[in-house]
Amino acid sequence: MVNYRPSTARGPFRVQAILGAALLLCVAAGVGVVAQTKRDFNVSAKKFRFTVSGTDAQEIRVSQDDLVRITLSSEDIPHSFTLPDYRIQKRVEPGREVIFEFRAEKVGRFEFYCSMTSDGCRERGMVGALIVVAR
């Protein structure tokens, strides 16, 4: 009868390979987390205009995969923030705030507007743009 003993020379190699693969996985996951950032914007609505973070620019600029957090407020009448390409529609009452988040997954320029039909805000120019640039 032949005694068979597997070689232990491959044992340390297997451990190194497994550890190397685990390290590679951790580094790859870390890179993905670093690439995603959280972006906060204050969007104020007042008859026929949005103000984004205190500027007159009606634009929100982010990078792809950013987590976008918007604090929406109204200064005069009920308004909405409608971003159809991201299936978002939020309504805010005067003097109140609505906070919501979404991941900017799609690259491009996307229109947002006030969809309150009683005052025709969109038709009067209450329109802005979400601009998402590729990483």
N, C-alpha and C positions, 0 to 999 in steps of 0.2 A: 504494500500500500504506500502511496506517495503522499507525503505531507505537503500540503499547499499552504503557503503563508503569503498573503498579499504584501506587496512591497509598501513600506511606509514612506518611501521617498516622495510619493505623490501627495501624501497627507498635508504637509506644510504648504505645498503649492495650492491645494484646494482651499485651504483656510485663507491664504493670501488672495486668491481669486475672488472668494466670497466677500472678503473685507474690501477689496478694491471695487467690486461692483456696488456694494453698499455705500461706499464713500462717493462714488460717481453719482449714484442716485440722489444722495443728500445734496451734493453740489448742484446738480441740475434742478432740484426742487428749490434750492435757495436762490438760484438765478431767477426762476420764475416768480418768486415772491418779491425779490428786489425790483423786478421790472414793473410790478404793479404798485401804483401809488394812489393815495386817497387825495382827492381834490375837493375842497369846499368852496361853494359859491353862494352868495346872498343875491337872490333875484327879487327885486322889488317891482311891483306892478302899480302903475298910476295911469289914469286915462290916456290910452293910446300909446304907451311906451313902457318898455321894460328897462330897468337899470340893473346891470350885473356888477356886483361887488363894488358899488359906488362909482362906476364909470358910465359914460354915455354909450359905450360900445354895447350893442345888443348881441354880443357873442360870448359863447362859452368855449374856450379852447382847451382841449385835453389830448392826451396820448391814448392810443389803443390799449385796452385792458385796464385803464385807470378806473378806480371806484369813485364815482361822481356823487357828491352829497350836495343837495340843493336845499336851501332854506328860502321858501317862497313867502312873500308878504304882500299885502295890498294896502295902499295908502288912502284909497277913496271909496271904491265900490267893489263888489265881488268880481274877481278875475280868475282866470285859469291859466295853467301852463300845460300846453298840449304839444307833445312830441310824438307824432304818429309812428315814425320809423322805429321807435323803441317802445311803442304801445304804452305811452305814459299820458295820463290826463289827470291833473290835480287841480282842485278848486280851493280858493282861499277867500275868506271873508275879511272885510276891512279891519285893521288893527290886530289881526291874528297872523300866526305863522303855520306853515305846513312844511315838514321836513321829510325828504325822501331821498333814496339812493338808487343808483343803477350802475351797472358795469358798462363802460363804453367799448363794446365789442366790435362794432362795425366802423370801418374807416370811411370818412367822407364828410360832406356838409349836409346837415339835416336841419330843416326848418322847425322852429317851435313858435307857437302863437297863442293868443288868448282866444278861446273858442266860445266865449260868452256872446251869444247872438243878439241879446237885447240892445246892446250899444254898438254892435258892429265893430268891435275892437280890431279884429284882423283886417277888415276892409279899410280901416283908417290907419293902418301901418303898425299895429301892435304885433310885430313879428321880429324874431331873432334867429340866431343860428347856433347850433351845436357843431363845432368843427373838431373832428377826431382825426389825428394824424397817426400814421403807422409808426411803430417803434423802430 
